[in-house]
Amino acid sequence: MIPKIITGIIFAEFDDKKGPTPVAHLPPVMDREMEQYVATLTIDIFQNEEAVTPKAPLFMPFPAVNKRGLVKSMEWEDKRKRGGKSTGSLTIVYEEKDDAIFYKYAKDFEEEFEVSAQKLMDLQLNDAPLPTIQAEVKEFLEHVNGLLEKFAAQELKLQSQLKAFPKPANGGRNKADHSFKIIVVGDPSVGKSSLILQYTELAFNKSYIPTIGVNLTEKFIRYKNSVIQLILWDLAGQSKFSTIRHQFYKGADGALMVYDLTNRTTFESIPQWYKDIQDSLKNAKHLKVVLCGNKSDIRDKIQVPTKEGKKMAKNLKLDFIETSALTGAQVSDAFENLVKLIFASDESR
């Protein structure tokens, strides 16, 4: 049985008099402010005349309540409504620490969203009583939880397979020839967790300590006939963790500094991240660092050209790469280039 992952489900509709309105939700007892907040954000964003209702569920942050959501936008014909149509949303609300799970399996949830959204639209159109609507929301939640159980079981099986391979060259049991600590840093929402997820393939295989903002993931790889254990430290980017975060830089062999190619502010933060690491480590000169521009797949929204990333990397004397955690483009290269730098440094000492 997997731990509880979903915080809640909210079905909302735009009311001509009240505006975005929560219609049904689970659990039955939910903070009213959160209900209204989620309803407003998930509906208002598509209320302007030029907006096109997306077919696939979208990810949305809910910073005011420190949550995240996977949202299905809805639109249906209803002659009783202003403009002859009604709009709504069906949202899975969850903790930010579980973002990687939903990011990885978003496409697998699409069918469940589509089926339940259609049923809910039909129920609203036919003025179904609230208990009937609530029952459909409950069924949707049960189906999503069933998928999460299935995915967790799959990853548990994959995890056991990965532990069996590669076998250590020295013949020891569960021992690696080398163990490297890699810290992954950058502003919030640049895709640090998603990069690690894409590289390790295990969304559920994490140790998360929310009070200090640390997420640990392990991966074994082969390099130059050696088995290397990578301990990937995903460090929260929020400023509230800045004091404690310094403690987790200690002992790092390498660092992946990540910024969002579609958000210039995260790029402008990189020199401060680099200084933060350098000031915190006594052996900073031995630390190998790769500068990584993530979200290269969102080409129409890129704010930081490749040449600017290369220029900053050159000024800081770092290796540079652009990746897409969504498509997987160059994600393995980012981590494995870092491993090569660390390995070469070890050999030269």
N, C-alpha and C positions, 0 to 999 in steps of 0.2 A: 504494500500500500504506500503510495507516494504521499509526502506531506501536502497539506493544503496549499494550493498554488493560486487559485482564483479568489480574489477579494470579493467580487460581486459581478452580477449581470444587470445591466440597466437598459430597458426598452423605453425610448422617448419619442414623442411626436410634437410637431409644431402646432400649437393651438392659435387660431386667429386672434383670440382675445388675450390669452396668457403668454403667448410666445412659446419657446421650447419648454416642454413639460414632461417630467418623468411619468410614465404610465404604469409600468410594472417593474419589479426588481427582485433580486435575491442577493443576500438573505432578506427575509421579510422585514427585519429590523435593520435599517441602514440610516446612516447620518443624512438628514434631509438636505443639508448644505452641499454635501458631496453629490447627492442625486441631482440636484438642480444644476450644480456646477458642470457635471459631466454632460447632462442633457443640453445645456446652453452651448458648451464648446463644440460638441459633436454635431449639432444642428446648425448653429449660426455660421459656421465656416462654409456651408454650402447654400446659404440663403440669398446670396447676391445673384442677379440675373444671368451673369456670365458663367457661374459655376456649373460644372458638369458632374452629376452624381457618379462617383467611381464605382466600377463593378466589383473590384476586389476590396477586401477589408484593408484599412489603413491603420498605421500606428500613430498614436497621439499621446503627447505628454500632458499630464494634469498636475502641473507644479504646485498649485495651491493646496493640494491634498497629498502631495508626494507619491503619486501613483502614475501608472502608465495604462494605456488602453489599446485594444485591438478593436477597431470600429467598422461596422458595416453600415454605410449610408443607404437610406431607403427613400424611394419616391414612388407614389402610386396615384392613379386617377381617382378623383373624388369630387363630383360636381357640387357637393355641398360646401366645399372649401373655396376660399378666395383663390382665384386663378384656375380653379378646376382641378387642383392636385394637392396632395398632402406630402409632407416630408417627415422623416423620422430617422432614428438610429438605433442600432443594437450593439451594445458595447460590453466587451469582457474587460473588467478592471482588475489589475494585478500590481504587485510590487515591482519596482524598478529592477531589483536584484534578479528577477525571473525573466527579464527582457529577452535574454538569449534563447530561452525555450520557445517563446512565441515567435521570435524572429526566425528561428530555424524551421518551425513547423507551420508558419502562416498559411502556406498554400494548402496544407492538409485540413485546415479549418474552414476553407472556403465553401465547401459543399454544405457543411452543417449551418454555416451562416446563411447561405442562399435558401436552404429549405425552411429554416425557422423564420427568416425575414419574410418570405412569401406567405407563410401561414399567419404571421402577425399582421401583415398588411390586409389579408383577407378578413381576419377577425375584426380589425378596426373598421374596415369598410362596411361590415355587416353588424356593427354595434354590439359585438359580443360582450358578455358580462366580464367584469374584471377577473373573477376566479378562473375563467376559461383562458384568458390572456396570461394570467400568472402561471397556469399549468403548462402552457407552451414555453414560457421562459424557463420553467423548471426542467422541462424535457431537453431544452437546448443545453442547459448547464450539465445535465447528466451525460449527454452525448459528448460534450467537450471534455468532461472529466474522464470519460471512457477512453477517448483518444490520448489524453495525457498519460493514463495508466499504460496504454499500449506502447507509447513512445518510450516511456521510462523503462519498460521491460526490454524493449529492443536495445536500448543503450546499455542496460545492465549486461546483456548478452555480448554486445560489442566490446564493452569494457573488459570482460573476462578474456575475450579473444586478443585484445590489444596487450593485455598483461602477459600473455603467453608468447608474444612476438614483439620485438625481436629478442632472442635469447642472448644474455650477456656473453661476450666473447671469452671471459675468464671462467665461464662454467658455473659461476655462483648463482644461487637462487635469488631472484628479485633484486639483484645488484647490477648497477650500471658501471661502466668503465669511467664515466665522467658524469658529474651532476652540476648543472648550471642554473643559477637563479636569474630569471629575466623579469624585470619590472616593466609594466606597460602603463604609461602615464599620458595625461592630456586632459583638456577641459571636459566637462560633462557632455555626454551625447555625441562625442566624436566617433563612437563605434568601437571602443576598446574591447568591451565584452564580446561583441559580435565578431571581431577579428580573431579573438582567442577561440571562440566557438567554431568558426569556420576552419581554423587550423587543427583543432583537436577532435572535432566532430561529436563531442559529447556535451550536450546542453545541460543534462541533469547531473553530470559528474563534477560537482563543484563543492567547495567548502566556503561558505559565505558567512562573514562575521559583520552584520549590519552596523553594530555599534562603533566599529572602527573603519568600516568601509574597505574591507579586504576580501578579494575573491581569488582563491587558489585553484589552479588547474594543472594537472600533470600530463606529460606526454613523453614517450620514449621514441627515439629515432636512431637510425644507424648513420654514422659518418666516419669515413676512413677506417672501416673495419672495427669501429668501436660502437658500443651502445651508450647513448647519451640520454640522461634523464633531464628533462626540462621542467622546472617548476615555474610556472607563469603566474606572476603576481599582478592581478588587475587592481590597481589602486584608484579609489574613488577620487574624482576630480573636484568635488565640492570644496569650497574654501573652509568649511567647518572641520574638515579632516586634515587641514594643512599641518598642524602641530604634530599630530600623531603619525601622519604619513611619513615624516622624515625617518622615523624609527624603522620603517619597512624598506627603506632604501639600502640599509646596511647589509653587506654581504652580497650585493648584486654583482653579477658578472656582466650583464648587458641590460640595455634599456631600449624599448621601442617607444619613441615619442610621437604621439599621434595627433593630427589635427584634421578638421573636417574641410575638405576642398570646397564645400558649398557655404562655408561660414568663415569669413575673413578674420573675425575676432579670435577664433580658436588658433588661427595661424599666427596672429600677432602675439599670442600668449606663449609661443614656443620658447623664445629666448629666456623668459622668466622660468619656465619649467626646467630648462637646461641649467640655469644658474642655481635653481633650487636643489637640483641633484648634485651639482658640483660643490656647492657650499656644504652639503650634508654628508659627503663621503670623503674620508681621509685618503682613500686610494682612487680618487676620481679619475686620475690620469690613466688608470688601467681599465676603466669601465668602457665598454664598447657600446656605441649608441647608433641607432638607425632612425632617421627622420622619416616619418610615414604620413603621406597625405591620403586620407581614406575617403570613400564614397565617389570614386572615379566614374562609377556607372551613371551618376546623375549629371550628365554632360551639359544639359541646358541650364543648370543652376550653379555651375562652378564659378567661384569668386577668386580663386587663387590659381593663376596660371602655373604650369609646370616649371617654367623658367624662374619664377619667383621662389618656388620650393627648392630648386637646385641651387639658386643663389644663396639662400639662407643656409642650406646644408654646407655649401662651400665655405661660407663665412665662419660657421661653427666647426668646420672640419669633420663633418659627419657624412656617412653614406645616406643615400636618398632613394626612396621608392614611393610609387603611388599604387594604392590598392582599392579593391572593392570587396567589403565583407559580404555584400549581397551576392555577387556573382562568383566570388572566390578568386578574382583576377589578382595574381601576384601575392596573395596572402602567404602561401607557403614560402615564396621567395623572400618575403620580408623577414620571417623568423629564421629561415635557414641561412640567409646571408649574415644575420646576426650571430648565429652559431659558428659559422666559418670564421668570423672576425675574432670571436672569443677563443676558439680552438687554436687559431694561428697565434694569438697572443700568449696562450698557455705554453705553446711549443717553443716560443722565442725567449721565454723567461729562464 
